[in-house]
């Protein structure tokens, strides 16, 4: 990770100021979270969680490394991953199991980040059933992201696991070899979180969070460019590719006031 950051810093000529980041706003209420319900928490085999976002009624965009067990390096059975759309205070707008998952053909899981792994650190998850609710609208994706642009991130993390937080304004510090460096505040659990550009009041996804890092004493986030891998992932799903779950989808009904607890440990970042 240090070598990757150093290389990117030299390549981009980055210099950060102390006020490069803005505060996180917790989306605790329905009014706060309105428009962000398609962002959800991915609970992964009861061991950890990441963040993901719907880009179609049955497709969730996240980071590829979220699909691997950090301790063993083995790929997680998609059937043990659950997407909790719009999770707030222990209740989600919708719960769905994952049917299959695809990562870029050249992606190789490695706990030590490198330019190669980070630029391909994106995955698509196909849900067992599409989510078709008026209050949950999938996000569009766009490719144009340039240095100096302002972006926002909606994410869950270890200290805010039961409700998402919005960092509405952070900056694109630079881009090199498909890796974006952002002045955004991310933490454990934020992996796969959507990075948005907001224009005319419309939020569109331009990247996903791959890792957290530090540069010149300032916390930064690394994002994966969607330019090439997303088209590859869509084509792979259309061709019938992907790792399938081992068992039939689980059905879970929550009673009034019941909370969905995971006892999760946390995956990086």
C-alpha positions as CSV (number, residue, x, y, z in Angstrom):
1,X,0.0,0.0,0.0
2,X,2.8,2.5,0.9
3,X,4.5,1.8,-2.4
4,X,1.3,2.3,-4.3
5,X,0.5,5.6,-2.6
6,X,4.1,6.9,-3.0
7,X,4.0,6.0,-6.7
8,X,0.7,7.7,-7.2
9,X,1.8,10.7,-5.3
10,X,4.9,11.2,-7.4
11,X,2.9,10.6,-10.6
12,X,0.2,13.0,-9.8
13,X,2.3,15.6,-7.9
14,X,-0.2,15.7,-5.1
15,X,-0.2,18.2,-2.3
16,X,-3.0,18.2,0.3
17,X,-4.2,21.0,2.5
18,X,-5.5,20.5,6.0
19,X,-9.1,21.5,5.0
20,X,-9.3,19.1,2.1
21,X,-12.1,17.1,3.7
22,X,-15.6,18.0,4.7
23,X,-17.6,16.5,7.5
24,X,-19.7,13.3,7.3
25,X,-23.4,13.6,7.7
26,X,-25.2,10.6,9.2
27,X,-28.4,9.7,7.3
28,X,-30.4,8.6,10.3
29,X,-33.9,9.6,9.3
30,X,-36.1,9.0,6.4
31,X,-35.8,12.6,5.2
32,X,-32.0,12.5,5.5
33,X,-31.8,9.3,3.5
34,X,-34.3,10.1,0.8
35,X,-32.7,9.6,-2.6
36,X,-30.0,7.4,-1.2
37,X,-32.0,4.2,-0.5
38,X,-30.3,2.3,-3.4
39,X,-27.1,2.4,-1.3
40,X,-27.0,-0.5,1.1
41,X,-24.8,-2.7,3.3
42,X,-23.5,-6.0,2.0
43,X,-23.3,-8.5,4.9
44,X,-20.6,-11.1,4.0
45,X,-20.8,-14.5,5.4
46,X,-21.4,-13.2,8.9
47,X,-17.7,-12.1,9.0
48,X,-17.8,-8.5,7.8
49,X,-19.5,-6.0,5.6
50,X,-18.9,-3.7,2.7
51,X,-21.0,-1.1,1.0
52,X,-22.8,-1.5,-2.4
53,X,-25.2,0.3,-4.6
54,X,-27.9,-0.7,-7.1
55,X,-27.2,0.2,-10.7
56,X,-30.1,-1.9,-12.0
57,X,-33.0,-3.5,-10.1
58,X,-31.0,-6.8,-9.9
59,X,-27.4,-5.5,-10.0
60,X,-25.2,-4.2,-7.1
61,X,-21.9,-2.5,-7.8
62,X,-19.2,-3.0,-5.1
63,X,-15.5,-3.7,-4.7
64,X,-14.0,-7.0,-5.9
65,X,-12.0,-7.6,-2.8
66,X,-15.2,-7.7,-0.7
67,X,-15.9,-11.1,-2.3
68,X,-12.8,-12.8,-0.8
69,X,-12.0,-14.0,2.7
70,X,-9.1,-11.9,3.9
71,X,-7.7,-14.7,6.2
72,X,-7.8,-17.5,3.7
73,X,-7.8,-15.7,0.3
74,X,-10.8,-17.9,-0.8
75,X,-13.7,-16.6,-2.7
76,X,-16.9,-16.2,-0.6
77,X,-19.9,-18.2,-1.7
78,X,-22.3,-15.6,-3.2
79,X,-25.2,-17.3,-1.4
80,X,-23.7,-16.1,1.9
81,X,-23.8,-12.4,0.9
82,X,-26.9,-10.3,1.6
83,X,-27.7,-6.9,0.3
84,X,-29.6,-4.7,2.7
85,X,-30.8,-1.7,0.7
86,X,-31.2,1.6,2.6
87,X,-30.3,0.0,5.9
88,X,-31.0,2.5,8.8
89,X,-31.0,1.7,12.5
90,X,-31.2,-2.1,12.0
91,X,-34.0,-2.1,9.3
92,X,-33.6,-2.1,5.6
93,X,-36.0,-1.0,2.8
94,X,-35.3,-4.4,1.1
95,X,-33.3,-7.6,1.8
96,X,-31.9,-9.7,-1.1
97,X,-29.5,-12.6,-1.3
98,X,-26.9,-12.7,-4.1
99,X,-27.3,-15.2,-7.0
100,X,-24.0,-14.8,-8.7
101,X,-21.0,-12.5,-8.8
102,X,-18.4,-11.4,-11.3
103,X,-15.0,-9.7,-11.1
104,X,-12.7,-8.6,-13.9
105,X,-10.9,-11.5,-15.6
106,X,-7.5,-10.2,-14.6
107,X,-8.4,-9.5,-11.0
108,X,-6.3,-11.4,-8.4
109,X,-7.1,-10.9,-4.7
110,X,-4.2,-9.6,-2.7
111,X,-4.4,-8.1,0.8
112,X,-1.5,-5.8,-0.2
113,X,-2.9,-3.2,-2.6
114,X,-1.1,-2.5,-5.9
115,X,-1.9,-0.4,-8.9
116,X,-2.9,-3.6,-10.8
117,X,-5.3,-4.9,-8.1
118,X,-6.8,-1.5,-7.3
119,X,-7.6,-0.5,-10.9
120,X,-9.6,-3.8,-11.2
121,X,-11.2,-3.7,-7.8
122,X,-14.8,-3.7,-8.8
123,X,-17.5,-6.3,-8.9
124,X,-21.1,-6.8,-10.0
125,X,-23.5,-8.9,-7.9
126,X,-26.7,-10.3,-9.4
127,X,-29.5,-10.4,-6.8
128,X,-31.7,-13.5,-6.3
129,X,-34.7,-11.2,-7.0
130,X,-34.8,-7.7,-8.4
131,X,-35.7,-4.8,-6.1
132,X,-38.7,-2.9,-7.6
133,X,-39.8,-0.4,-5.1
134,X,-40.7,3.2,-5.8
135,X,-38.5,4.5,-3.0
136,X,-35.4,2.6,-4.3
137,X,-34.2,3.8,-7.6
138,X,-31.0,2.4,-9.1
139,X,-28.2,4.9,-9.9
140,X,-26.8,5.6,-13.4
141,X,-23.1,5.3,-13.9
142,X,-20.9,7.8,-15.8
143,X,-17.3,7.7,-16.8
144,X,-16.1,11.3,-16.9
145,X,-14.1,12.2,-13.8
146,X,-11.3,14.7,-13.9
147,X,-8.9,16.2,-11.4
148,X,-10.4,19.1,-9.5
149,X,-14.0,17.8,-9.8
150,X,-16.1,17.5,-6.6
151,X,-17.6,14.2,-5.6
152,X,-19.5,12.7,-2.8
153,X,-19.6,9.3,-1.0
154,X,-22.3,7.4,0.8
155,X,-21.0,4.6,2.9
156,X,-21.3,2.4,6.0
157,X,-18.3,1.9,8.2
158,X,-17.3,0.2,11.5
159,X,-18.3,3.2,13.6
160,X,-21.5,3.8,11.6
161,X,-22.6,0.3,10.7
162,X,-26.3,0.8,11.2
163,X,-26.8,3.9,9.1
164,X,-25.0,5.3,6.1
165,X,-23.1,8.6,6.1
166,X,-22.8,11.1,3.3
167,X,-19.7,13.1,2.6
168,X,-21.2,15.5,0.2
169,X,-18.1,17.3,-1.0
170,X,-14.6,15.9,-1.4
171,X,-12.2,16.4,-4.3
172,X,-10.6,14.4,-7.1
173,X,-6.9,14.9,-6.4
174,X,-5.7,12.9,-9.4
175,X,-5.9,9.8,-11.5
176,X,-3.2,7.4,-12.7
177,X,-3.4,4.0,-14.3
178,X,-7.1,3.6,-13.5
179,X,-6.7,4.5,-9.9
180,X,-8.4,7.6,-8.5
181,X,-7.1,9.5,-5.4
182,X,-9.8,11.4,-3.5
183,X,-9.9,13.6,-0.5
184,X,-12.7,11.6,1.0
185,X,-13.1,10.1,4.5
186,X,-13.5,6.3,4.4
187,X,-13.0,3.6,6.9
188,X,-13.4,-0.2,7.5
189,X,-16.7,-1.2,5.9
190,X,-16.6,1.5,3.2
191,X,-15.1,-0.8,0.6
192,X,-17.3,-0.8,-2.5
193,X,-19.1,2.5,-1.5
194,X,-20.3,4.4,-4.5
195,X,-18.5,7.6,-5.4
196,X,-20.9,10.1,-6.9
197,X,-20.8,13.2,-9.1
198,X,-23.9,15.3,-8.4
199,X,-25.0,17.6,-11.3
200,X,-28.3,19.4,-11.4
201,X,-29.4,17.6,-8.3
202,X,-28.9,14.1,-9.9
203,X,-26.4,11.7,-8.4
204,X,-24.5,9.4,-10.7
205,X,-21.8,6.8,-9.8
206,X,-18.4,7.5,-11.2
207,X,-16.3,5.1,-9.1
208,X,-16.3,2.8,-6.1
209,X,-14.1,2.9,-3.0
210,X,-11.2,0.4,-3.1
211,X,-9.0,1.4,-0.1
212,X,-8.2,4.0,2.4
213,X,-4.7,5.5,2.6
214,X,-2.7,8.4,3.8
215,X,-0.7,10.9,1.8
216,X,1.4,13.7,3.3
217,X,-0.4,13.1,6.6
218,X,-3.8,13.5,5.1
219,X,-6.4,10.7,4.9
220,X,-7.4,9.9,1.3
221,X,-9.5,7.3,-0.5
222,X,-8.5,5.2,-3.5
223,X,-11.2,4.6,-6.1
224,X,-11.5,2.3,-9.1
225,X,-12.2,3.9,-12.4
226,X,-15.2,2.3,-14.1
227,X,-14.1,3.1,-17.6
228,X,-13.0,-0.5,-18.6
229,X,-14.0,-3.0,-15.9
230,X,-17.7,-2.2,-15.8
231,X,-18.3,-2.9,-19.4
232,X,-16.4,-6.2,-19.0
233,X,-18.5,-7.2,-16.0
234,X,-21.8,-6.5,-17.8
235,X,-20.7,-8.5,-20.8
236,X,-19.6,-11.4,-18.5
237,X,-23.1,-11.5,-16.8
238,X,-24.8,-11.3,-20.2
239,X,-22.8,-14.3,-21.4
240,X,-23.8,-16.3,-18.4
241,X,-20.6,-16.0,-16.4
242,X,-20.2,-15.5,-12.7
243,X,-19.8,-17.6,-9.6
244,X,-23.2,-19.0,-8.5
245,X,-24.4,-19.5,-5.0
246,X,-24.3,-23.0,-3.7
247,X,-27.9,-23.1,-2.3
248,X,-31.3,-21.8,-2.8
249,X,-31.9,-18.2,-1.7
250,X,-32.7,-17.8,2.0
251,X,-36.0,-16.1,3.0
252,X,-35.9,-14.0,6.2
253,X,-38.9,-12.2,7.7
254,X,-38.4,-9.6,10.4
255,X,-41.1,-8.9,12.9
256,X,-42.0,-5.5,14.0
257,X,-39.1,-3.8,15.8
258,X,-36.8,-6.7,15.3
259,X,-33.2,-5.8,14.4
260,X,-31.0,-7.5,11.9
261,X,-27.8,-8.1,13.8
262,X,-24.6,-9.5,12.2
263,X,-22.0,-9.5,14.9
264,X,-19.7,-8.7,12.0
265,X,-16.0,-8.2,12.0
266,X,-14.8,-5.7,9.5
267,X,-13.1,-6.0,6.2
268,X,-10.9,-3.3,4.7
269,X,-10.9,-0.5,4.1
